[in-house]
Amino acid sequence: MAKKPAKIIEKKTFDAQAYKESKGLTRKIKNKELSWIPLSEAFQDALRIPGIPRGYTTLSRGYSNTGKSTGIYEAIVGAQKIGDFPVIFDTENNFSWEHATNVGVKFDTIVDTQTGEVSYEGDFIFVSNRMLLDLYSHWDYDEAKEKAEAVRNQPVIEDIARFMDELMDDQEAGNLPRNVAFFWDSIGSLDCFRSVKSKSKNNQWNAGALESSFKSILNFRIPDTQREDCPYINTFFAVQKIWFDNMNVVIKHKGGEAFFFGARLILHFGGILTHGTKKKNAEITHQGVKYKYQFGIEADLRCEKNQVTGIEQMGKILSTSHGYWNPDKIEEYKKEHKKTIIDMLTKSYDCSGITIDDDIKITTEVVEKLSIHDVSN
């Protein structure tokens, strides 16, 4: 039997543009020009970038006392200079208003004449652990609803994300007509809701909560403000401590890896195996008295990840009570801040409110418990 001739299928032309139009995929989105929250000249000398990129998430990481948090103070100053609205989360309870003053943060110190309580007011929002708890202690994140009674006595990871989302909702509604710069010091200082409720310090739960709570913020809400048709641009700058995993020979981030993947710029302070810092000491003579003091910590600084400009520069930086400084210009620093240093070294403290009961006897047992090796009568 003769075979039937093969059926010829007529080729159709495919118009990709027409297809995309039919699906509503032809909207052209143009991003704003790259802009920065400026940091100090010393930071710029070290990495050859102006500061913190706006419209992105930046992570400042390293071991303890390597200079990470100094960048928060400098970035707040930079945000104030360009008119962005700083929102500061201090969940380490380590924010120093004196340090902030020295670096250049603008604020007013308000003293309540009735109670003596001190508050700090300015063009920013400062969020403490207590404030987070006051705002959200009734919020149950397992059931995603607010309860009539408080469900916990500690702030949690999810509170930070909720506060940020609420502010960006207000921004979109027109109630917060400002570019916002969020600052968090630091990731890993809070447990998640599940850990707090169960009274279990579970690192896996914390890491999971950090990822789920901030997924939209890191991957959509912050970078989406780069769009030219978005009236505002928001920035997120966070600090995170690290630890070294000897088994896998890799750096791990306290609190989880969500921000390592979500951040577009990662600044690494200090070394990999250890903190790798150098304390900078000096002597000064004032009115015949010689003082020895430490004025800064020198550390390596590098871009561990740069998906903003693509250049991963390395350098050194000196962290001082006045912000970052170029290690090659130490003498200039000491000369410029000599008066402040002398004031700090010669400052006297009022101890008049401290009383000592002469009847109290220090026994040998007490001395041993307190690890006191030399007790004067």
C-alpha positions in Angstrom: 0.0 0.0 0.0 1.4 3.4 -1.0 2.2 5.8 1.9 0.2 8.9 2.2 2.1 12.1 1.5 3.2 13.9 4.7 1.0 16.8 5.7 2.7 20.0 5.2 2.3 22.3 8.2 2.4 26.0 7.3 4.8 27.9 9.4 3.3 30.9 11.2 5.2 34.0 11.9 5.5 34.9 15.6 5.4 38.6 16.6 7.1 38.7 20.0 6.2 42.3 20.6 2.5 41.7 19.8 2.5 38.7 22.1 4.0 40.8 25.0 1.5 43.5 24.4 -1.4 41.0 24.6 -0.1 39.9 28.0 0.5 43.5 29.2 4.2 43.0 29.4 5.4 46.1 27.5 5.5 48.5 30.3 8.9 50.2 30.3 10.5 50.8 33.7 13.4 53.2 34.0 15.4 53.4 37.2 16.5 56.6 38.9 20.1 57.5 38.5 22.4 55.9 41.2 22.7 58.1 44.2 24.4 57.7 47.6 24.1 58.6 51.3 27.5 60.1 51.7 30.0 58.8 54.3 33.3 60.4 55.4 36.3 61.0 53.2 38.2 58.2 55.0 35.5 55.6 53.9 35.7 56.9 50.4 39.5 56.7 50.4 39.3 53.0 51.6 36.7 51.7 49.1 36.4 54.3 46.3 32.7 54.5 46.7 30.8 57.6 48.0 29.0 55.9 50.8 25.7 53.8 51.1 23.8 53.3 47.8 20.2 54.6 48.0 17.4 52.2 46.9 19.4 49.2 48.1 20.1 47.1 51.2 23.7 47.3 52.5 25.1 45.0 55.1 28.0 46.0 57.4 29.5 42.8 58.9 32.5 41.7 61.0 33.5 40.5 64.5 32.7 42.6 67.6 34.5 45.9 68.0 35.8 46.2 64.4 34.2 49.5 63.5 30.9 48.3 61.9 28.5 50.5 63.9 30.5 53.7 63.3 29.1 53.5 59.8 25.6 53.7 61.2 26.4 57.1 62.8 28.1 58.4 59.7 25.2 57.2 57.5 22.7 59.0 59.8 24.7 62.2 59.4 24.8 61.6 55.6 21.0 61.0 55.4 20.3 64.2 57.4 22.6 66.2 55.0 20.7 65.1 51.9 17.2 65.3 53.5 16.4 61.6 53.8 14.5 60.6 56.9 16.5 58.3 59.2 14.7 55.5 61.1 17.0 54.0 63.6 16.5 50.6 65.2 18.8 50.1 68.2 18.1 46.5 69.4 21.6 46.1 70.9 20.9 48.9 73.4 24.3 50.3 72.4 23.5 53.6 70.7 25.6 56.4 72.2 24.2 59.9 71.9 27.6 61.3 72.8 29.2 59.3 69.9 26.4 60.5 67.7 27.2 64.1 68.7 30.9 63.7 68.0 30.2 62.3 64.5 27.7 65.0 63.7 24.2 63.7 64.1 21.8 66.6 64.6 19.4 66.4 67.5 18.1 68.2 70.6 18.5 67.0 74.1 15.2 67.5 76.1 15.2 67.2 79.9 11.9 66.9 81.7 12.2 69.3 84.6 9.6 67.3 86.6 11.1 63.9 86.4 14.7 64.5 85.1 14.1 62.1 82.2 16.2 62.8 79.1 14.9 62.4 75.6 16.5 63.1 72.2 14.4 64.8 69.5 15.2 65.6 65.9 14.5 64.8 62.3 14.5 61.1 62.7 12.7 58.2 64.4 14.6 56.3 67.1 13.2 52.9 67.9 14.3 51.0 71.0 13.5 47.5 72.2 11.0 49.0 74.7 9.3 51.0 72.0 8.9 47.8 69.8 7.5 45.9 72.7 5.0 48.7 73.6 3.8 48.8 70.0 3.5 45.1 69.3 3.4 43.1 72.5 -0.2 42.2 71.7 0.6 41.0 68.2 0.5 37.2 67.7 2.6 36.3 64.7 1.6 32.7 64.7 -2.1 33.6 64.3 -1.4 36.9 62.5 -3.7 38.9 64.7 -3.7 41.3 67.6 -4.8 39.9 71.0 -6.6 41.7 73.8 -3.7 40.9 76.2 0.0 41.0 75.7 1.3 37.7 74.4 5.0 38.2 75.2 7.4 40.4 77.2 10.2 40.8 74.6 10.5 42.4 71.2 11.0 40.0 68.3 12.5 39.9 64.9 9.1 40.2 63.2 8.5 43.6 65.0 11.3 45.3 63.0 9.9 44.1 59.7 6.3 45.1 60.7 7.4 48.6 61.7 9.2 49.1 58.4 6.2 47.8 56.4 3.9 50.2 58.3 6.1 53.2 57.6 6.4 52.3 53.9 2.6 51.8 53.8 2.2 55.3 55.3 4.7 56.6 52.7 2.6 55.2 49.8 -0.6 56.6 51.4 0.9 60.1 51.4 1.2 60.3 55.2 5.1 60.1 55.2 6.2 62.3 52.2 9.9 61.6 52.6 12.7 59.4 51.4 13.4 57.0 54.2 16.7 55.5 55.3 16.4 52.6 57.7 19.2 51.7 60.0 19.4 48.5 62.2 22.1 47.7 64.8 22.0 44.9 64.8 20.8 41.7 63.2 21.0 38.8 65.5 20.2 40.8 68.7 16.6 39.7 68.7 14.9 36.3 68.8 11.9 35.5 66.7 8.3 35.2 68.0 8.3 31.4 68.1 11.6 31.3 70.1 10.3 33.9 72.6 6.9 32.2 73.0 8.4 28.7 73.6 11.3 30.1 75.7 13.6 28.2 73.4 16.6 30.0 71.9 16.4 28.2 68.5 18.8 29.6 65.9 17.0 27.8 63.0 13.7 29.4 64.0 15.4 32.8 64.2 17.0 32.4 60.8 13.7 31.3 59.2 11.8 34.2 60.7 14.5 36.7 59.5 14.2 35.3 56.0 10.4 35.2 55.9 9.8 38.5 57.6 12.3 40.5 55.4 11.9 38.6 52.1 9.6 41.2 50.6 11.5 44.2 52.1 14.9 43.0 50.8 13.7 41.8 47.4 10.9 44.1 46.5 9.9 47.0 48.8 13.3 48.6 49.1 14.7 48.0 45.5 11.3 48.9 43.9 11.7 52.5 45.1 14.5 52.8 42.5 11.8 53.1 39.8 11.8 56.5 38.2 8.0 56.7 38.6 8.2 56.0 42.3 8.0 59.4 44.1 10.4 58.3 46.9 13.6 56.2 47.3 14.2 54.1 50.4 17.4 52.6 51.8 18.2 49.9 54.3 21.6 49.7 56.1 22.1 47.0 58.7 24.9 45.7 60.9 25.5 42.0 61.5 28.1 40.2 63.6 29.8 37.1 62.2 31.3 33.8 63.4 33.7 31.4 61.7 32.5 27.8 61.0 35.7 25.7 61.3 33.9 22.6 60.0 32.9 24.2 56.7 35.6 26.8 56.7 33.2 29.6 56.0 31.9 32.8 57.5 28.5 32.6 59.1 26.2 35.5 60.0 24.7 35.8 63.4 21.0 35.4 63.1 21.0 33.7 59.7 22.0 34.2 56.1 19.0 36.1 54.7 20.7 39.5 54.6 23.8 38.0 53.0 21.7 37.0 50.0 19.4 40.0 50.1 22.0 42.8 50.4 23.4 44.3 47.3 26.5 45.7 49.0 28.3 44.0 51.9 31.1 45.7 53.8 33.4 43.5 55.7 35.3 45.0 58.7 38.4 43.2 60.1 39.7 39.8 59.5 38.2 36.4 58.6 39.6 34.1 61.3 39.8 36.8 64.0 38.9 40.4 64.4 42.3 41.4 62.9 42.2 44.9 64.4 44.9 47.2 65.8 44.3 49.5 68.8 45.8 53.0 68.2 47.2 54.5 71.4 48.9 57.9 72.1 50.2 60.1 74.9 49.3 63.7 75.6 50.6 66.1 78.3 48.3 68.6 79.7 49.2 71.0 82.6 52.2 68.9 83.4 50.2 65.6 83.6 50.9 62.9 81.1 47.9 60.9 79.8 47.9 57.6 77.8 44.8 56.9 75.8 43.4 54.8 73.0 41.8 57.0 70.2 40.8 54.5 67.6 40.7 51.0 66.1 42.3 50.3 62.8 40.8 47.5 60.6 40.9 46.2 57.1 37.8 47.1 55.1 36.6 45.6 51.9 33.6 45.2 49.7 32.8 41.5 50.2 29.9 41.8 47.7 29.1 44.7 45.3 26.1 44.3 43.0 25.8 48.1 42.8 28.9 49.2 40.9 30.6 45.8 40.6 34.0 47.0 42.0 35.2 45.2 45.1 37.8 47.5 46.6 40.0 46.9 49.7 41.6 49.3 52.1 42.1 50.2 55.7 40.1 52.4 58.0 40.4 53.9 61.5 37.2 54.0 63.6 37.2 56.8 66.2 34.7 58.5 68.5 34.5 61.2 65.7 33.7 58.7 62.9 36.0 57.1 60.4 39.5 58.4 59.7 42.2 57.6 57.3 45.0 55.6 59.1 47.6 57.5 57.1 46.4 60.8 58.6 46.5 60.0 62.3 48.5 63.1 63.3 45.9 65.3 61.6 43.2 63.5 63.7 45.0 64.1 67.0 45.7 67.7 66.1 42.1 68.4 65.0 40.5 66.8 68.0 43.1 67.6 70.7 40.8 69.9 72.7 38.0 67.2 72.8 40.5 64.5 73.8 41.8 66.7 76.6 38.3 67.4 77.8 37.5 63.7 77.9 40.7 62.7 79.7 40.4 65.5 82.3 36.7 65.2 82.9 35.7 64.8 86.5 32.6 62.9 87.6 30.2 63.8 90.3 30.2 61.0 92.8 28.4 63.0 95.6 25.3 60.8 95.3 27.3 57.7 96.2 27.4 56.8 99.9 29.5 54.2 101.7 28.3 52.6 104.9 31.3 52.6 107.3 29.8 49.7 109.2 30.0 47.3 106.2 32.9 45.0 106.7 34.5 43.2 103.7 35.2 39.6 104.6 37.6 37.3 102.9 34.7 35.3 101.6 33.1 38.3 99.9 36.5 39.4 98.5 36.9 36.0 96.9 33.4 36.0 95.4 34.0 39.4 93.8 37.5 38.4 92.6 39.0 41.5 94.4 42.7 41.0 95.0 43.6 44.2 96.7 41.3 45.8 99.3 42.3 49.0 101.0 40.9 50.1 104.4 
